[in-house]
Amino acid sequence: MKLGMHIMLREGTQEKNLKALLPLVSPATVGQCSMVSDDLHPHDLLHRGHLNHLVDMAINYGIDPILAIMMVTLSTARFFGLKHLGAVAPGYQADLLILSSLSPVEVQTVIKNGRIVCKGGHCIALAPRQSPTDYLTPMNIRPYGPDSFVIPEKGEFIRVIGMIKDQIITRSTVIKAPVKNSVVVSDTQKDLIKIAVIERHHSTGNIGLGMVHGFGLKQGALASSIAHDSHNIISVGCNNPDMYKAVKTVETMGGGLAAVKDGEVLARLPLPIAGLMSELPLRQVAHNRKEMIHVSRYLGCHLKEPFMALSFLALPVIPALKITDKGLVDVTQFIHVSLFV
């Protein structure tokens, strides 16, 4: 901060850092601070809100309400060079919120560029016409099958991605490989399951394979086309056929989430816009996602946000060990490393 850095205080669905970082904020530093959400699942948007929830949190932790509001308006606009936004003053665009309460933040009216677009909690603006999404669903994948997820035995010890509760950072551990009939297999008794990343943009045929500890899955497989930041298809599973079925289901949907057990698709959530977004109303997406979480629990995974946690296992800039379509990445050294040690 003394060197001029702008600090983003993050509070998302999976990453929760706001409470730890709020002591940075004072009248002298607020111009260098923003509150940001990073990744939020639909149910959080629906039930807790977006930046209004972060403002509530900051006020509840003792931050002056004016400073809290500055961190989601003026400070952020100035950082991004948006000189016409972020304040109520001559020459600024008339983007305004009229609040009925500051504790909690309750928005009564929203004015966008001088026009009322929301009143009494209801949108009154005309929504733009939806565009076809067919051309926004990149699923350019070279043919693959259940055998694509086989890991032949090539040594006695393997590197394993170790999950840390409520964090996107991971551990890198080395353990004796669970092997059966000369191939590495999942060991649900030890909470050790297979993970795969399938390249979906350029038909390279790349499939990165590894093992992850701490996911909790006891049966079946999960797959998702949300896998930061390349957004290939990522899957975890207890056996190869279910992993194949889950990945194939995501591919067939043009992107989304899938849960499979014994070859049967138990739940799915299509995300046809780039494999990342839905054109359906928020409430319906939130309902479908809730069903995905319910099925994940049934399969034995008790992570609070299994699909959010899964998506970050493919992010090769967050320590310590992650996986991409090209295999394992030691993030501390920024090099690819082999599964077998």
Phi, psi and omega in degrees: 000320177296332179276001177100005180292145174264125187261126177258115181272112192258137173215100181244196178291315183260325186257118185235101185233001189297312184300320182289334185261344183302331177300346175291336192275130175210170176303332181280335186251350188301332178293344179252019183231138172229149170260131184227156183261336188055238185266126176233132175281158183305321183293329177291318177299321185286317190259334181248333183100191184248247181290337176300324178294322179292322176298317177302314181300314182299317180296318179296333178271006172101005177284137176303132183306323180295319178294321179298317180292323178300325183287349175245008180226268190297314182300317181291316180299318179295321180299320182271006176074021179269080190290346182262005183234161170103354182211163174257100186196160178304136179089352179267147177296142184277067170259108190228147169245132172253118185258146172261346180203147175257346182217090002280170177291119178235115183274123179267316184218143175242127177245122180246117180053040175088359181241139177288123181244344179214135181216132179060030179083005181239135177287128179244004178278151177287127179282141178294154179294142179286145177259152176301144183252004185302322185276003182251020185241075181291111175225065183263082189243132175292144182308142181212168180214184179303327180292343179294344182258008179283135176246102179294146178292126180228015181169178184270330185238148180228155170278140182231138173281118180258117182283149178240129186304130175061022179229156176262352172283157181228168172262159171242114182236160178238127181224168174289131186292132173283111188238139175217126181054042174070017174229151178284133182233162175289148177231091185293336178296330179257013180056043182237112183230167184277149176227144182218146173235124185248121181294132187234007186255321190236013178053044180283338185083003181292130172223112177271132183238144179196192179229146181230140178246136175103004181280331173090353182296133182251340181202158176073204183204154174237151176212152183206145174266005171264107183210093187303142351256354180279340177055049165280184177271129179242142183217144168236147181192165182265349178204157185294315181300320179290324176297316178300314181297318180295314180296317181296324178296317177298316179299314182297325179287349187078021180117152178141201181241148179213146175230132187227145173216127179053040177080000181254133177281112182275330180200152178209153176224101180293138174228077190285347180271099180063012184075014187234333189227161178243149174268001181280160178299152184305315183298322180290319178296318179297320178296314181296322179293323177300321178294323177298317179295318180300315180293322177300320177298317179300325180279359174107352182277120182249017171297142181298320181229077187299319183284329174292316178298319179299318184298327183277349177290347179258009183267102190274029174236004180245122184301160002251319181237125179229178183223139175235184178294348178260006176112198184285146178234123171276102188289331180294331179253352184054051177222153171285141178230154181281156176294315182273136180265000000 
